[in-house]
Amino acid sequence: MAALEQDAGNVPPPGPQVPENAARPLPGLPMLALGIGVLLAGIALATVASQLSGGAAIALVVVSALVLLAGVLTVRGLTPVVAGKARVVQLFGRYQGTIREPGLQWVNPFTLRIVVSTRIRNQESAQLKVNDADGNPIEIAAVVVWQVKDTASAIYSVESVTKFVTIQTETAVRHIASSYPYDSRGSGALSLRDNADEITERLSAELAARVRPAGVQVIETRLTRLSYAPEIAQAMLRQQQASAVVGARQRIVEGAVGMVRLALERLAEEGVVELDEERKAAMVSNLLVVLCSEQATQQVVNTGSLYQ
């Protein structure tokens, strides 16, 4: 946990943020009916004015124009909100609030209503070539599942929330990849290949700290590609094969020594045969050759005595 906090502490602190607050719209359907009624009234007044003359006609035209303008403004304030997409309301450059409730809403007709998606998104980083903690070039990529939680920060704190998440994802992946070796080689230390769960947890923590200023919540991150770069892939494969052969040989020798020890102890306990040190050494040598050989051994039957 301390390592997670240390990684998150490497992220520079965010600047001033605009926190999200709920807007207070009016129900849209009644305002729609009112707008249509005002427009019809304005059209009716204009029709009556066209049949009159003189000062009364001019006054009625002015009234009908004002009524039509009021109807247009009423209709213009209607704001449809789709589920999964919020509306950030802005009046003359000042943040007024966010509408999240789906349906037809009505707000000040002079406001700017910015659409912000609040749906869960999948985003995969590009395949990156990075040097791990041992200096070996590796290829790594990750997928991040994220969602906008603070619509005001997503609009006012960053230029483009999608590009911001993309760049910060690549930055976090590069930092994590260069902080740990690809393979621990039996040392027990954290490595990218052997400790995938711990590495993705630390990647999620660092990425969450990086995208927090944009009002983004990281739901999950996973590594989608992890391999040595092509220029060293064959060499590292041979190294892994050699390590596997050495490990297998070590297990075979340990097992063979145990079997030889058991055989000598059983012979001594049951008194089957008494062997001097020279014959014990010969027996041990023969058993080790038989047990450690990769190929089947050829049996030789001794027709003479034990010492011939």
C-alpha positions, 0 to 999 in steps of 0.5 A: 500500500505504501508503494501505491501511495509513493507511485501516486505521489509522483504525479504533480498536484492538479490545478484549480478545479470546478466541482460539479453541481446539479442544475435546476431545470424545469420540466420540459413538456409543460414548457413545450406546450407553453412555447407552442401556445405562445407561438400560435398566439403570436401568429394569430396577432400577426394575422389580425395585424395584417387586416388592420391599418394605421397605428393600431396595426403597427402596435399589434405588429410590435406586440405579435413580434414580441410574443413570437420572440418569447415563444422562440426563446421558450422553445429554445430553452428545451433541452433533451437529455439522453441516458448516459449523456449529461448536459453541462449548462454554461451561462456567459462563460460561467458554469451553472450546473449539470443536468443528469436526469434523462428526458426533456428539460428546460433551462435558460434559453441563453445558456450553452449546453455542452454534451458530456458522455458518462458511459463506461468506455474501453480504451487500449493504449498503443503498443509501446517499446520500453526498457524495463528495470534491467534495461531490456527492451520490452513491448507492452500495452494496456487497456483501461476501463474508465468513466467520467464522474465529474462532468465539470472537471471533464469540461473545464480542467482539460482540453479533451478528456479522451486525449488526456486519458490516452496520454496519461495511460501511456505515461503510466504504462511507461513508468510502471514498465520501467520500474520493474524487471520483466522476469524476476529470475527466481529472485522473488522480487516483483516482476511484470511477468510473474506478478501480473495482479500486483502490477495491474493494481499499481498501474490502476492506482497511478493512472487513477491519480493521474486522471483524477483532475479530469473528473475521470474514475478508473474502473479497471486496467489490464495488460494486453501485451507483454513480451520482449522486443524482437531484437532480443526475444531469441536471446532471452528465449535461449536464456529462459531455456537454459535456466529451465534446463539447469533447474531440471538438472538440479531436481534430477541430481537431488532426486538421484542423490536421495535414491542412492542414499536410500539404497545404501542405507537399506543395504546396510540395515538389512545386511544384504551385502557388506561393501567397503568404501571403494565399492560403495564409491563405485556403486554410487558412481554407477547409480548416478550415471543410471539415474542422471543419464538422459538416455537409456543405459546399457546393462552389463552382467558381471559373471565374475566376483564382485571384485573382478 
